[in-house]
């Protein structure tokens, strides 16, 4: 069964932002893009176009410039669209009506499939310069990185929501408890690396939901308050990570990790890192 998952609203916002960058940094007058679902490309985002002929145009694999990109999985360009022999001409009418001549299309692969296609175009039949090509390809790579992170976040959130639905864990479910703790620490690590503040808050909130599912079950709110980073560090320590491993997972220096851990230990009145974990769990700060 083919993957028909479409882009999320925040993915489309990232797509539009990259189109603006292509025009601003690449210097092309026209940039557009579309999402791929069910192996079909639908053009949905446009900057610099003069007509609406391309709007919501559906492109099948192997047809036109975009269809060839989907099929081959690599950037494809033409210097004179009207006379190009390397592509089919199923979509000549809307493309030529827009007056486009030289185009480059770049696939955005994430999660094992093509999720979107980016285009940069000019209205003169001339080869696109290296600057333009490099900028469009770079935009595609940034989107791949963004989609990969968001896919992982969605996967972890789905796991968190599933685990958060369980309100009582018995000793026989030790493996489930350890998985819950692993998901909690991973969510916090992902959140700490996010630049999107709204998405970051959403991930931290999902991670916090797991705390009430921990070994001690729901309890009263603790008077102890750890900072976000102190909790991030302690969540990794709870999995048995060394300071070096915590630093790597959270993209912090070892000295910074040590400082956060010592601060958390002071607040928890703990003499060792392991005592800090025990006290944090009793205080319902980590699962």
Buried (B, 14 or more C-beta within 10 A) or exposed (E): EEEEBBBEEEBBEBBBBBBEBBBEBBBBBBBBBBBBBEBBBBBBBBBBBEEEBBBEBBBBBEBBBBBBBBBEEEBBBBBEBEEBEEBBBEBEEBBBEBBBBBBBBBBBBBBEBBBBBBBBBBBEBEBBEEEBBEBBBBBBEBBBEBBEBBBBBEEBBEBBEEBBEEEEBEEEBEEBBEEBBBBBBBBBBBBBEBEBEEBBEBBBEBBBBBBBBBBEEEEEEBEBEBEEBBBBBBBBBBBEBEBEBBBBBBEBEBEBBBBBBBBBBEBBEBEEBEEBBEBBBBBBBBB
